[in-house]
Structure formats: C-alpha cells, structure tokens
C-alpha cells in the first residue's frame, strides 16, 4: 500500500513539473506583453458582495 502511495506521488510530481515547465515557457513568451483584458462577470461581483 505504501509503495502504491509513493508511485501516485511520483506520478503527481511528474505531472506538476511538466505543468510548471509549460507555465514558465508561456511566461517567457509573454514577457513584456500587456496582460489580456479581464472580463467582469456579474456572478463574481455578486459573490464578493455577499461576503
């Protein structure tokens, strides 16, 4: 059971490392560019106001 858990963790770690590499690549590609415009959703405003 412990071995299975270790295997699962290693698999998750590999996935996260791949995602991190992709993210770093995208950040380098977009360096210096303007961020995309933010869409203002009504639901978001409502959920924030309800707090």
Protein Blocks (a to p, Z undefined) as FASTA:
>chain_A
ZZmmmmmmmmmmmmmmmmmmmmmmmmmmmgoiacddddddfklmmmmmmZZ
